[in-house]
Amino acid sequence: MEVLGKVLSVDKALLIVKLLAEKGRDMKLTEIAEELDINKSTLHGLISTLKFHGFVDQDAKTQMYRPGLYLIDLGDIAARSLDIIRVSLPIIEAVRDKLQETVHIAKLYNDNRDVIYVNKKESGQSMRIFTSIGATNPSHCTGVGKILLAYLNENALERLLKYDFEAYTPNTITDRDAFVKHLAVCRKAGYAVDDEECSIGLRCVAAPIFDHSGKAVYGISISGPTVRMTEEKMQSYIEIIREAADEISKKIGYKG
């Protein structure tokens, strides 16, 4: 179907970029011409312009073409412009409505020592967790904090371990070696549980949200009182929160 107002030269140029990106390998000029049914002289002019602007790169030895490095910059710009609040809102609303517990989106903050909540949907239950967007909690004893810490690089984790971990409840993990082992378990499982580690009577399960580069940039959690979030129900909560995390990850560009 023809698109009203479409500029053919621009359309062909974009098709070249898309073809190189989708093939995932270097291509000869003749191969590109055949794939897209573009005259070689026309193609040469288009691809030379794309090279000039960094959208296409050419191997000096083989003379074959590949996607240009400028596309990486464009991808980063597009990824940063995505609104995590807008993207996550219908998903966390659905989880809240299904489980009737409070759902948060959070990221690491204050040199990874805390988490800050960037989005939330609060439970309608009379007994519920009260938080606000922009509020913070310690990362070492919250579900969303622990799952994000589990994906930190070694240097960032070493910096965090230089601080003393405050015990907020008898369940808070404060021993460094035990904490590192615990994070490894969380990463392998793909989720973390706060089992009354931050506040007695409160249980939480969280999963990581990955961006286009594969980095765990946000976490999603569901929190509620232990009288409702019982151990018998936890497996279903874990499955639901991981599915929600996967859905948000895909919407912000994660391909894994």
MARBA-3410 file (N, C-alpha, C, O; in Angstrom, 1 decimal):
256
0.9,-1.2,0.0,0.0,0.0,0.0,0.9,1.2,0.0,1.8,1.4,0.8 ~ 0.6,2.2,-0.9,1.4,3.4,-1.0,1.0,4.3,0.2,-0.2,4.5,0.5 ~ 2.0,5.0,0.7,1.8,6.0,1.8,1.7,7.4,1.2,2.6,7.7,0.5 ~ 0.7,8.1,1.5,0.5,9.5,0.9,1.7,10.3,1.4,2.0,10.4,2.6 ~ 2.3,11.0,0.4,3.4,11.9,0.8,4.8,11.2,0.9,5.7,11.9,1.3
4.9,10.0,0.7,6.1,9.2,0.9,7.2,9.7,-0.2,6.9,9.8,-1.4 ~ 8.4,10.0,0.3,9.5,10.4,-0.6,10.3,9.2,-0.9,10.8,8.5,-0.1 ~ 10.3,8.8,-2.2,10.9,7.6,-2.7,12.4,7.4,-2.3,12.8,6.4,-1.9 ~ 13.1,8.5,-2.4,14.6,8.4,-2.1,14.8,8.1,-0.7,15.7,7.4,-0.3 ~ 14.0,8.8,0.2,14.1,8.6,1.6,13.7,7.2,2.0,14.3,6.5,2.8
12.6,6.7,1.3,12.1,5.4,1.5,13.1,4.3,1.2,13.3,3.4,2.0 ~ 13.8,4.5,0.1,14.8,3.5,-0.3,16.0,3.6,0.6,16.6,2.5,0.9 ~ 16.4,4.8,1.1,17.5,4.9,2.0,17.2,4.1,3.3,18.1,3.5,3.9 ~ 16.0,4.3,3.8,15.6,3.6,5.0,15.5,2.1,4.9,15.9,1.4,5.8 ~ 15.1,1.7,3.7,15.1,0.2,3.4,16.5,-0.4,3.4,16.7,-1.5,3.8
17.5,0.4,3.0,18.9,0.0,3.0,19.3,-0.2,4.4,19.9,-1.3,4.8 ~ 19.1,0.7,5.3,19.5,0.7,6.7,18.8,-0.5,7.4,19.4,-1.3,8.1 ~ 17.5,-0.7,7.1,16.7,-1.8,7.7,17.3,-3.1,7.3,17.4,-4.0,8.1 ~ 17.6,-3.3,6.0,18.1,-4.5,5.5,19.4,-4.9,6.1,19.6,-6.0,6.5 ~ 20.3,-3.9,6.2,21.6,-4.2,6.8,21.5,-4.6,8.3,22.2,-5.5,8.8
20.5,-3.9,9.0,20.3,-4.2,10.4,19.7,-5.6,10.6,20.1,-6.3,11.5 ~ 18.8,-5.9,9.7,18.1,-7.2,9.9,18.9,-8.4,9.5,18.8,-9.5,10.0 ~ 19.8,-8.2,8.5,20.7,-9.3,8.0,21.7,-9.6,9.1,22.1,-10.8,9.2 ~ 22.2,-8.6,9.8,23.2,-8.9,10.8,24.6,-9.3,10.3,25.3,-9.9,11.1 ~ 24.9,-9.0,9.1,26.2,-9.3,8.5,26.5,-8.3,7.4,25.7,-7.6,6.9
27.8,-8.3,7.0,28.2,-7.4,5.9,27.6,-7.9,4.6,27.5,-9.1,4.4 ~ 27.3,-6.9,3.7,26.7,-7.2,2.5,27.4,-6.5,1.3,27.9,-5.4,1.5 ~ 27.4,-7.1,0.2,28.0,-6.5,-1.0,26.9,-5.5,-1.6,25.7,-5.7,-1.4 ~ 27.5,-4.6,-2.4,26.6,-3.6,-3.1,25.6,-4.3,-4.0,24.4,-4.0,-4.0 ~ 26.1,-5.3,-4.8,25.2,-6.1,-5.7,24.1,-6.8,-5.0,23.0,-7.0,-5.4
24.5,-7.4,-3.8,23.5,-8.1,-3.0,22.4,-7.2,-2.5,21.3,-7.6,-2.5 ~ 22.8,-6.1,-2.0,21.8,-5.1,-1.5,20.9,-4.7,-2.7,19.6,-4.6,-2.5 ~ 21.5,-4.4,-3.9,20.7,-4.0,-5.0,19.7,-5.1,-5.4,18.5,-4.8,-5.8 ~ 20.1,-6.4,-5.4,19.2,-7.5,-5.7,18.1,-7.6,-4.7,16.9,-7.8,-5.1 ~ 18.4,-7.5,-3.4,17.5,-7.7,-2.3,16.4,-6.7,-2.4,15.2,-6.9,-2.2
16.8,-5.4,-2.7,15.8,-4.3,-2.7,15.3,-3.9,-4.0,14.5,-3.0,-4.2 ~ 15.9,-4.5,-5.1,15.5,-4.2,-6.5,15.7,-2.7,-6.8,14.8,-2.0,-7.3 ~ 16.9,-2.3,-6.4,17.3,-0.9,-6.7,18.5,-0.9,-7.7,19.4,-1.7,-7.6 ~ 18.4,0.0,-8.7,19.4,0.2,-9.7,20.8,0.5,-9.0,20.8,1.2,-8.0 ~ 21.9,-0.2,-9.4,23.2,-0.1,-8.7,23.7,1.3,-8.7,24.2,1.8,-7.6
23.5,2.1,-9.7,24.0,3.5,-9.7,23.2,4.4,-8.7,23.7,5.2,-8.0 ~ 21.9,4.1,-8.7,21.0,4.8,-7.7,21.4,4.4,-6.3,21.5,5.2,-5.4 ~ 21.6,3.1,-6.1,22.0,2.6,-4.8,23.3,3.1,-4.3,23.5,3.5,-3.1 ~ 24.3,3.3,-5.2,25.6,3.8,-4.8,25.5,5.2,-4.3,26.1,5.6,-3.3 ~ 24.6,6.0,-4.9,24.4,7.4,-4.4,23.8,7.4,-3.1,24.2,8.2,-2.2
22.8,6.6,-2.9,22.1,6.5,-1.6,23.0,6.1,-0.5,23.0,6.6,0.6 ~ 23.7,5.0,-0.8,24.6,4.4,0.3,25.8,5.3,0.6,26.2,5.3,1.7 ~ 26.2,6.1,-0.4,27.3,7.1,-0.1,26.8,8.2,0.8,27.6,8.6,1.7 ~ 25.6,8.6,0.6,25.0,9.6,1.5,24.8,9.1,2.9,25.1,9.7,3.9 ~ 24.3,7.8,3.0,24.2,7.2,4.3,25.5,7.0,5.0,25.6,7.2,6.2
26.6,6.7,4.3,27.9,6.6,4.9,28.3,7.9,5.4,28.9,8.0,6.5 ~ 28.1,9.0,4.7,28.5,10.3,5.1,27.9,10.7,6.4,28.6,11.4,7.2 ~ 26.7,10.3,6.6,26.0,10.7,7.9,26.1,9.6,9.0,25.5,9.8,10.1 ~ 26.9,8.6,8.7,27.2,7.6,9.8,26.1,6.5,9.9,26.2,5.7,10.9 ~ 25.1,6.4,9.0,24.1,5.4,9.1,24.6,4.0,8.5,24.0,3.0,8.9
25.6,4.1,7.7,26.1,2.9,7.0,27.7,3.0,7.1,28.2,4.1,7.0 ~ 28.3,1.9,7.3,29.8,1.8,7.4,30.2,0.8,6.3,29.5,-0.1,5.9 ~ 31.5,1.0,5.8,32.0,0.2,4.7,33.4,-0.4,5.1,34.2,0.4,5.6 ~ 33.5,-1.7,5.0,34.8,-2.3,5.3,35.9,-1.9,4.3,35.6,-2.0,3.1 ~ 37.0,-1.4,4.7,38.0,-0.9,3.8,38.6,-2.0,2.9,39.0,-1.7,1.8
38.7,-3.2,3.5,39.3,-4.3,2.7,38.3,-5.0,1.8,38.6,-5.2,0.6 ~ 37.2,-5.3,2.3,36.2,-6.1,1.5,35.2,-5.3,0.7,34.6,-5.7,-0.2 ~ 35.2,-4.0,1.1,34.2,-3.0,0.4,32.8,-3.4,0.7,31.9,-2.9,0.0 ~ 32.5,-4.3,1.7,31.2,-4.6,2.0,30.6,-3.6,3.0,31.3,-2.9,3.7 ~ 29.2,-3.6,3.1,28.6,-2.6,3.9,27.9,-3.3,5.2,27.5,-4.4,5.2
27.9,-2.5,6.2,27.2,-2.9,7.5,26.6,-1.6,8.1,26.8,-0.5,7.7 ~ 25.7,-1.8,9.2,25.1,-0.7,9.8,26.2,0.2,10.5,27.2,-0.3,11.0 ~ 25.9,1.5,10.4,26.9,2.5,10.9,26.8,2.7,12.4,25.7,2.4,13.0 ~ 27.8,3.2,13.0,27.9,3.4,14.5,26.9,4.4,14.9,26.5,4.4,16.1 ~ 26.5,5.3,14.1,25.6,6.4,14.5,24.2,5.8,14.9,23.5,6.4,15.7
23.9,4.6,14.4,22.6,3.9,14.7,22.6,3.6,16.2,21.6,3.5,16.8 ~ 23.8,3.3,16.8,23.9,3.0,18.2,23.5,4.2,19.0,22.7,4.1,20.0 ~ 24.0,5.4,18.6,23.7,6.6,19.3,22.2,6.9,19.2,21.5,7.3,20.2 ~ 21.6,6.7,18.0,20.2,6.9,17.8,19.4,5.9,18.7,18.3,6.3,19.3 ~ 19.8,4.7,18.8,19.1,3.7,19.7,19.2,4.2,21.1,18.2,4.0,21.8
20.3,4.7,21.6,20.4,5.2,23.0,19.5,6.4,23.2,18.8,6.5,24.2 ~ 19.4,7.3,22.2,18.5,8.4,22.3,17.1,8.0,22.4,16.3,8.5,23.3 ~ 16.7,7.1,21.6,15.3,6.6,21.5,15.0,5.9,22.9,13.9,6.1,23.4 ~ 15.9,5.1,23.3,15.7,4.3,24.6,15.5,5.3,25.8,14.6,5.1,26.6 ~ 16.4,6.3,25.8,16.3,7.3,26.9,15.0,8.1,26.9,14.5,8.5,27.9
14.4,8.3,25.7,13.2,9.1,25.5,12.0,8.3,25.9,10.9,8.9,26.1 ~ 12.1,7.0,26.0,10.9,6.3,26.4,10.4,6.6,27.8,11.3,6.8,28.7 ~ 9.2,6.8,28.0,8.7,7.2,29.3,8.3,5.9,30.1,7.3,5.3,29.8 ~ 9.1,5.5,31.1,8.9,4.3,31.8,7.5,4.4,32.6,6.9,3.4,32.7 ~ 7.2,5.6,33.0,5.9,5.7,33.7,4.7,5.4,32.8,3.8,4.7,33.1
4.8,6.0,31.6,3.7,5.7,30.6,3.6,4.3,30.2,2.6,3.7,30.1 ~ 4.8,3.7,29.9,4.9,2.3,29.4,4.4,1.4,30.5,3.7,0.4,30.2 ~ 4.8,1.6,31.7,4.5,0.6,32.8,3.1,0.7,33.4,2.6,-0.2,34.0 ~ 2.5,1.9,33.2,1.2,2.2,33.9,0.1,1.1,33.7,-0.4,0.6,34.7 ~ -0.2,0.8,32.5,-1.3,-0.2,32.3,-0.9,-1.6,32.8,-1.8,-2.3,33.2
0.4,-1.9,32.8,0.8,-3.2,33.3,0.7,-3.3,34.8,0.2,-4.3,35.3 ~ 1.2,-2.3,35.5,1.1,-2.3,36.9,-0.3,-2.2,37.4,-0.7,-2.7,38.5 ~ -1.2,-1.5,36.7,-2.6,-1.4,37.0,-3.2,-2.8,36.9,-4.0,-3.2,37.8 ~ -2.9,-3.5,35.9,-3.4,-4.9,35.7,-3.0,-5.8,36.8,-3.8,-6.6,37.3 ~ -1.7,-5.7,37.2,-1.2,-6.6,38.3,-1.9,-6.2,39.6,-2.3,-7.1,40.4
-2.0,-4.9,39.9,-2.7,-4.4,41.1,-4.1,-5.0,41.1,-4.6,-5.4,42.2 ~ -4.8,-4.8,40.0,-6.2,-5.3,40.0,-6.3,-6.8,40.1,-7.3,-7.3,40.7 ~ -5.4,-7.5,39.6,-5.4,-9.0,39.7,-5.1,-9.5,41.1,-5.8,-10.4,41.6 ~ -4.1,-8.9,41.8,-3.7,-9.4,43.1,-4.2,-8.5,44.2,-4.1,-8.9,45.4 ~ -4.7,-7.4,43.9,-5.2,-6.5,45.0,-4.1,-6.1,46.0,-4.4,-6.0,47.2
-2.9,-5.9,45.5,-1.8,-5.5,46.4,-1.1,-4.3,45.7,-1.2,-4.1,44.5 ~ -0.2,-3.6,46.4,0.5,-2.4,45.9,1.6,-2.8,45.0,2.4,-3.7,45.3 ~ 1.7,-2.2,43.8,2.8,-2.5,42.8,3.6,-1.2,42.6,3.1,-0.1,42.5 ~ 4.9,-1.4,42.6,5.9,-0.3,42.4,6.8,-0.6,41.2,7.1,-1.7,40.9 ~ 7.3,0.5,40.6,8.4,0.5,39.7,9.5,1.4,40.4,9.2,2.5,40.9
10.7,0.9,40.5,11.7,1.6,41.2,13.1,1.4,40.5,13.2,0.5,39.7 ~ 14.0,2.3,40.8,15.4,2.1,40.3,16.4,2.4,41.5,16.0,3.0,42.5 ~ 17.6,2.1,41.3,18.6,2.3,42.3,18.9,3.8,42.4,18.8,4.5,41.4 ~ 19.4,4.2,43.6,19.5,5.6,43.9,20.6,5.8,44.9,20.9,4.9,45.7 ~ 21.2,7.0,45.0,22.2,7.3,46.1,23.3,6.3,46.1,23.6,5.6,47.1
24.0,6.2,44.9,25.1,5.2,44.8,24.7,3.8,45.1,25.5,3.1,45.8 ~ 23.5,3.5,44.7,23.0,2.1,44.9,22.6,1.7,46.3,22.2,0.6,46.6 ~ 22.7,2.6,47.2,22.4,2.3,48.6,20.9,2.3,48.9,20.4,1.7,49.8 ~ 20.1,3.0,48.0,18.7,3.1,48.2,18.0,2.8,46.9,18.6,2.6,45.8 ~ 16.7,2.6,46.9,15.8,2.6,45.8,14.9,3.7,45.8,14.5,4.1,46.9
14.5,4.3,44.7,13.6,5.4,44.6,12.4,4.9,43.7,12.6,4.4,42.7 ~ 11.2,5.2,44.2,10.0,4.7,43.5,9.6,5.7,42.4,9.4,6.9,42.7 ~ 9.5,5.3,41.2,9.2,6.2,40.1,7.7,6.0,39.6,7.2,6.9,38.9 ~ 7.1,4.9,40.0,5.7,4.7,39.6,5.1,3.7,40.6,5.8,2.9,41.2 ~ 3.8,3.8,40.8,3.1,2.9,41.7,1.6,2.9,41.5,1.1,3.8,40.9
1.0,1.8,41.9,-0.4,1.7,41.9,-0.7,1.0,43.2,-0.3,-0.1,43.5 ~ -1.5,1.7,44.0,-1.7,1.3,45.4,-2.9,0.4,45.5,-3.9,0.5,44.8 ~ -2.8,-0.6,46.4,-3.9,-1.5,46.7,-5.1,-0.7,47.3,-4.9,0.3,48.0 ~ -6.3,-1.2,47.0,-7.5,-0.6,47.6,-7.8,-1.3,49.0,-8.8,-0.9,49.6 ~ -7.0,-2.2,49.4,-7.3,-2.9,50.7,-7.1,-1.9,51.9,-6.3,-1.0,51.8
-7.8,-2.1,52.9,-7.7,-1.2,54.1,-6.3,-1.4,54.7,-5.8,-0.4,55.2 ~ -5.8,-2.6,54.7,-4.5,-2.9,55.3,-3.5,-3.0,54.1,-3.6,-4.0,53.3 ~ -2.7,-2.0,53.9,-1.8,-1.9,52.7,-0.5,-1.1,53.0,-0.5,-0.5,54.1 ~ 0.4,-1.2,52.1,1.7,-0.4,52.3,1.4,1.0,51.8,0.8,1.2,50.7 ~ 1.9,2.0,52.5,1.8,3.4,52.1,3.1,3.9,51.7,4.0,4.0,52.5
3.2,4.3,50.4,4.5,4.9,49.9,4.0,6.0,48.9,2.8,6.2,48.7 ~ 5.0,6.7,48.4,4.7,7.7,47.4,5.8,7.7,46.4,6.9,7.4,46.6 ~ 5.4,8.2,45.2,6.4,8.3,44.1,7.5,9.3,44.5,7.2,10.4,45.0 ~ 8.7,9.0,44.4,9.8,9.8,44.9,10.4,9.4,46.2,11.4,9.9,46.7 ~ 9.6,8.6,46.9,10.1,8.1,48.2,11.2,7.1,48.0,11.3,6.5,47.0
12.0,6.9,49.1,13.2,6.0,49.0,13.1,5.0,50.1,12.5,5.2,51.2 ~ 13.8,3.8,49.9,14.0,2.8,50.9,15.3,2.2,50.7,15.9,2.3,49.6 ~ 15.9,1.6,51.7,17.2,1.0,51.6,17.2,-0.1,50.6,16.2,-0.9,50.6 ~ 18.2,-0.3,49.8,18.2,-1.3,48.7,18.5,-2.7,49.3,18.0,-3.7,48.7 ~ 19.3,-2.8,50.4,19.8,-4.1,50.8,18.7,-4.9,51.5,18.9,-6.1,51.7
17.5,-4.3,51.8,16.5,-5.1,52.5,15.1,-5.0,51.9,14.1,-5.3,52.5 ~ 15.1,-4.5,50.6,13.8,-4.5,49.9,14.0,-5.4,48.7,15.0,-5.7,48.1 ~ 12.8,-6.0,48.3,12.9,-7.0,47.2,13.4,-6.3,45.9,14.2,-6.9,45.2 ~ 12.8,-5.1,45.6,13.2,-4.5,44.4,14.7,-4.0,44.4,15.4,-4.0,43.4 ~ 15.1,-3.6,45.6,16.5,-3.2,45.7,17.4,-4.4,45.5,18.4,-4.3,44.8
17.1,-5.5,46.1,18.0,-6.7,46.1,18.1,-7.3,44.6,19.1,-7.7,44.2 ~ 17.0,-7.3,43.9,17.0,-7.8,42.6,17.8,-6.9,41.6,18.5,-7.4,40.7 ~ 17.8,-5.6,41.9,18.6,-4.7,41.1,20.1,-4.8,41.5,21.0,-4.8,40.6 ~ 20.4,-5.0,42.7,21.8,-5.2,43.2,22.3,-6.5,42.7,23.6,-6.6,42.4 ~ 21.5,-7.4,42.5,22.0,-8.7,42.0,22.6,-8.6,40.6,23.3,-9.5,40.2
22.2,-7.6,39.8,22.7,-7.4,38.5,23.8,-6.3,38.4,24.2,-5.9,37.3 ~ 24.2,-5.8,39.5,25.3,-4.8,39.5,26.6,-5.4,39.0,26.8,-6.6,39.2 ~ 27.4,-4.6,38.4,28.8,-5.1,38.1,29.6,-5.2,39.3,29.2,-4.6,40.4 ~ 30.7,-5.9,39.2,31.5,-6.2,40.4,32.0,-4.9,41.1,32.0,-4.9,42.4 ~ 32.5,-3.9,40.4,33.0,-2.7,41.0,31.9,-2.0,41.8,32.2,-1.5,42.9
30.7,-1.8,41.2,29.6,-1.1,41.9,29.2,-1.9,43.1,28.9,-1.2,44.1 ~ 29.2,-3.2,43.1,28.8,-4.0,44.3,29.9,-3.9,45.3,29.5,-3.8,46.5 ~ 31.1,-3.8,45.0,32.2,-3.7,45.9,32.1,-2.3,46.7,32.3,-2.3,47.9 ~ 31.7,-1.3,45.9,31.6,0.0,46.6,30.4,0.0,47.6,30.5,0.5,48.7 ~ 29.3,-0.7,47.2,28.2,-0.8,48.1,28.6,-1.6,49.4,28.1,-1.2,50.5
29.4,-2.6,49.3,29.7,-3.5,50.4,30.6,-2.8,51.4,30.9,-3.3,52.5 ~ 31.1,-1.6,51.1,32.0,-0.8,52.0,31.1,-0.2,53.1,31.6,0.2,54.2 ~ 29.8,0.0,52.8,28.9,0.6,53.8,28.4,-0.5,54.8,28.3,-1.7,54.4 ~ 28.1,-0.1,56.0,27.4,-1.0,56.9,26.0,-1.1,56.6,25.3,-0.1,56.2 ~ 25.4,-2.3,56.7,24.0,-2.6,56.4,23.3,-2.5,57.7,23.5,-3.3,58.6
22.3,-1.6,57.8,21.5,-1.5,59.0,20.5,-2.6,59.1,19.9,-3.0,58.0 ~ 20.3,-3.1,60.2,19.3,-4.2,60.5,18.0,-3.5,60.8,17.8,-2.9,61.9 ~ 17.0,-3.6,59.9,15.7,-3.0,60.1,14.8,-3.9,60.8,13.8,-3.5,61.5 ~ 15.0,-5.2,60.7,14.3,-6.2,61.4,15.2,-7.4,61.7,16.4,-7.4,61.2 ~ 14.8,-8.4,62.5,15.7,-9.5,62.7,16.0,-10.3,61.4,17.0,-11.1,61.4
15.2,-10.1,60.4,15.4,-10.8,59.1,16.3,-10.1,58.1,16.7,-10.7,57.1 ~ 16.7,-8.9,58.4,17.6,-8.2,57.5,19.0,-8.9,57.4,19.6,-9.2,58.4 ~ 19.4,-9.1,56.2,20.7,-9.6,56.0,21.8,-8.5,56.1,21.8,-7.6,55.3 ~ 22.7,-8.6,57.1,23.7,-7.6,57.3,25.1,-8.1,57.1,26.0,-7.3,56.9 ~ 25.3,-9.4,57.1,26.6,-10.0,56.8,26.9,-9.9,55.3,26.2,-10.3,54.5
28.1,-9.4,55.0,28.5,-9.1,53.6,28.6,-10.4,52.8,28.0,-10.5,51.7 ~ 29.2,-11.4,53.3,29.4,-12.6,52.6,28.0,-13.3,52.3,27.8,-13.8,51.2 ~ 27.2,-13.3,53.4,25.9,-13.9,53.2,25.0,-13.1,52.2,24.3,-13.7,51.4 ~ 25.2,-11.8,52.2,24.5,-11.0,51.3,24.9,-11.2,49.8,24.0,-11.3,48.9 ~ 26.2,-11.3,49.6,26.7,-11.6,48.2,26.1,-12.9,47.7,25.7,-13.1,46.6
26.1,-14.0,48.6,25.6,-15.3,48.2,24.1,-15.2,47.9,23.6,-15.8,47.0 ~ 23.4,-14.4,48.7,22.0,-14.2,48.6,21.7,-13.6,47.2,20.7,-14.0,46.5 ~ 22.5,-12.5,46.8,22.3,-11.9,45.5,22.5,-12.8,44.4,21.8,-12.8,43.4 ~ 23.4,-13.7,44.5,23.7,-14.7,43.5,22.5,-15.6,43.3,22.1,-16.0,42.2 ~ 21.9,-16.0,44.4,20.6,-16.8,44.3,19.5,-16.1,43.6,18.8,-16.6,42.8
19.4,-14.8,44.0,18.3,-13.9,43.4,18.5,-13.8,41.9,17.6,-13.9,41.1 ~ 19.8,-13.6,41.5,20.0,-13.4,40.1,19.7,-14.7,39.3,19.1,-14.7,38.2 ~ 20.1,-15.8,39.8,19.9,-17.1,39.2,18.4,-17.4,39.1,17.9,-17.9,38.1 ~ 17.6,-17.0,40.1,16.2,-17.3,40.1,15.4,-16.3,39.3,14.4,-16.6,38.7 ~ 16.0,-15.1,39.1,15.3,-14.1,38.3,14.3,-13.2,39.1,13.5,-12.5,38.6
14.3,-13.4,40.4,13.5,-12.6,41.3,14.1,-12.5,42.7,15.0,-13.3,43.1 ~ 13.5,-11.6,43.5,14.0,-11.5,44.9,12.8,-11.3,45.8,11.7,-10.8,45.4 ~ 12.9,-11.8,47.0,11.8,-11.7,48.0,12.3,-10.9,49.2,13.4,-11.2,49.7 ~ 11.5,-10.0,49.7,11.7,-9.3,50.9,10.8,-10.0,51.9,9.6,-9.7,51.9 ~ 11.3,-10.9,52.7,10.5,-11.6,53.7,10.6,-11.0,55.1,11.3,-11.5,55.9
9.9,-9.9,55.3,9.9,-9.1,56.5,11.3,-8.6,56.9,11.7,-8.6,58.0 ~ 12.1,-8.3,55.8,13.4,-7.8,56.0,13.5,-6.3,56.2,14.4,-5.8,56.9 ~ 12.5,-5.6,55.7,12.5,-4.1,55.8,11.5,-3.7,56.9,11.7,-2.7,57.6 ~ 10.4,-4.5,57.0,9.4,-4.1,58.0,8.7,-5.4,58.4,8.3,-6.2,57.5 ~ 8.5,-5.6,59.7,7.8,-6.8,60.2,6.3,-6.8,59.7,5.7,-5.7,59.8
5.9,-7.9,59.2,4.5,-8.0,58.7,4.3,-7.7,57.2,3.2,-7.7,56.7 ~ 5.4,-7.3,56.6,5.4,-6.9,55.2,6.2,-7.9,54.3,7.4,-8.2,54.7 ~ 5.6,-8.4,53.3,6.3,-9.3,52.3,6.3,-8.7,50.9,5.3,-8.0,50.6 ~ 7.3,-8.9,50.2,7.4,-8.3,48.8,8.2,-9.2,47.9,9.1,-10.0,48.3 ~ 7.8,-9.2,46.6,8.5,-10.0,45.6,8.7,-9.1,44.4,7.9,-8.3,44.1
10.0,-9.1,43.9,10.3,-8.2,42.8,11.1,-8.9,41.7,11.7,-10.0,41.9 ~ 11.0,-8.3,40.5,11.7,-8.9,39.3,12.4,-7.7,38.6,11.9,-6.6,38.6 ~ 13.4,-8.0,37.8,14.1,-6.9,37.1,13.5,-6.6,35.8,12.9,-7.4,35.1 ~ 13.6,-5.3,35.4,13.2,-4.8,34.1,14.5,-4.4,33.3,15.3,-3.6,33.8 ~ 14.7,-5.0,32.2,15.9,-4.8,31.4,15.6,-3.8,30.2,14.5,-3.8,29.6
16.6,-3.0,29.9,16.5,-2.1,28.8,17.1,-2.7,27.5,17.4,-3.9,27.5 ~ 17.2,-1.9,26.5,17.6,-2.4,25.2,19.0,-3.0,25.2,19.4,-3.8,24.4 ~ 19.8,-2.5,26.1,21.2,-3.0,26.2,21.4,-4.2,27.1,22.5,-4.7,27.2 ~ 20.3,-4.6,27.7,20.3,-5.8,28.6,20.7,-5.4,30.0,20.9,-6.3,30.8 ~ 20.6,-4.2,30.4,20.9,-3.7,31.7,19.6,-3.7,32.5,18.6,-3.2,32.1
19.7,-4.2,33.8,18.6,-4.1,34.7,18.5,-2.7,35.2,19.1,-2.3,36.2 ~ 17.7,-1.9,34.6,17.6,-0.5,34.9,16.5,-0.1,35.9,16.6,0.8,36.7 ~ 15.4,-0.9,36.0,14.3,-0.8,36.9,13.9,-2.1,37.5,14.3,-3.2,37.0 ~ 13.1,-2.1,38.5,12.6,-3.3,39.1,11.1,-3.1,39.3,10.7,-1.9,39.5 ~ 10.3,-4.1,39.3,8.9,-4.1,39.6,8.7,-5.0,40.8,9.2,-6.1,40.8
7.9,-4.5,41.7,7.6,-5.3,42.9,6.1,-5.2,43.3,5.4,-4.3,42.9 ~ 5.7,-6.2,44.0,4.4,-6.2,44.6,4.6,-6.5,46.1,5.3,-7.4,46.5 ~ 3.9,-5.6,46.9,4.1,-5.7,48.3,2.7,-5.7,49.1,1.7,-5.2,48.6 ~ 2.7,-6.4,50.2,1.5,-6.5,51.0,1.8,-7.2,52.3,2.9,-7.7,52.5 ~ 0.8,-7.2,53.2,1.0,-7.8,54.5,1.1,-9.3,54.4,0.5,-10.0,53.5
1.9,-9.9,55.3,2.1,-11.4,55.3,0.8,-12.2,55.5,0.8,-13.3,55.1 ~ -0.2,-11.6,56.1,-1.4,-12.3,56.3,-2.1,-12.6,55.0,-2.9,-13.6,54.9 ~ -1.8,-11.8,53.9,-2.4,-12.0,52.6,-1.4,-12.6,51.7,-1.7,-13.5,50.9 ~ -0.2,-12.1,51.7,0.9,-12.7,50.8,1.5,-13.8,51.6,2.7,-13.7,52.1 ~ 0.8,-14.9,51.7,1.2,-16.1,52.4,2.3,-16.9,51.6,2.4,-16.7,50.4
3.0,-17.7,52.3,4.0,-18.6,51.6,3.3,-19.5,50.5,3.9,-19.8,49.5 ~ 2.1,-19.9,50.8,1.4,-20.8,49.9,1.1,-20.0,48.6,1.0,-20.6,47.5 ~ 0.9,-18.7,48.6,0.5,-17.9,47.5,1.7,-17.3,46.7,1.6,-16.8,45.6 ~ 2.9,-17.4,47.3,4.0,-16.7,46.8,4.4,-17.1,45.4,4.8,-16.3,44.6 ~ 4.3,-18.4,45.1,4.7,-18.9,43.8,3.9,-18.2,42.7,4.5,-17.8,41.6
2.6,-18.1,42.9,1.8,-17.4,41.9,2.1,-15.9,41.8,2.1,-15.4,40.7 ~ 2.5,-15.3,42.9,2.9,-13.9,42.9,4.2,-13.7,42.1,4.3,-12.8,41.3 ~ 5.1,-14.6,42.3,6.4,-14.6,41.6,6.2,-14.7,40.1,6.8,-13.9,39.3 ~ 5.4,-15.6,39.7,5.1,-15.8,38.2,4.5,-14.6,37.6,4.8,-14.2,36.5 ~ 3.5,-14.0,38.3,2.8,-12.8,37.8,3.8,-11.6,37.7,3.7,-10.9,36.7
4.6,-11.4,38.7,5.5,-10.2,38.7,6.6,-10.4,37.7,7.0,-9.4,37.1 ~ 7.0,-11.6,37.4,8.1,-11.9,36.4,7.5,-11.7,35.0,8.2,-11.1,34.1 ~ 6.3,-12.1,34.8,5.6,-11.9,33.5,5.4,-10.4,33.2,5.6,-9.9,32.1 ~ 5.1,-9.6,34.3,4.9,-8.2,34.1,6.3,-7.5,33.8,6.3,-6.6,33.0 ~ 7.3,-8.0,34.5,8.7,-7.4,34.2,9.1,-7.7,32.8,9.7,-6.8,32.2
8.8,-8.9,32.3,9.2,-9.3,30.9,8.4,-8.4,29.9,9.0,-8.0,28.9 ~ 7.2,-8.1,30.2,6.3,-7.3,29.3,6.9,-5.9,29.2,7.0,-5.3,28.2 ~ 7.2,-5.3,30.4,7.7,-3.9,30.4,9.1,-3.9,29.7,9.4,-3.0,28.9 ~ 9.9,-4.9,30.0,11.3,-5.0,29.4,11.2,-4.9,27.8,11.9,-4.2,27.2 ~ 10.3,-5.7,27.3,10.1,-5.8,25.8,9.6,-4.4,25.3,10.0,-4.0,24.2
8.8,-3.7,26.1,8.3,-2.4,25.6,9.3,-1.3,25.6,9.1,-0.3,24.9 ~ 10.4,-1.5,26.4,11.5,-0.5,26.4,12.7,-1.0,25.6,13.8,-0.4,25.7 ~ 12.5,-2.0,24.8,13.5,-2.4,23.8,14.3,-3.6,24.1,15.3,-3.9,23.4 ~ 14.1,-4.4,25.2,14.9,-5.5,25.5,14.5,-6.7,24.6,13.4,-6.9,24.3 ~ 15.6,-7.3,24.0,15.4,-8.4,23.0,15.7,-9.8,23.6,15.6,-10.7,22.8
16.1,-9.9,24.8,16.5,-11.2,25.4,15.3,-12.1,25.6,15.5,-13.2,26.1
END
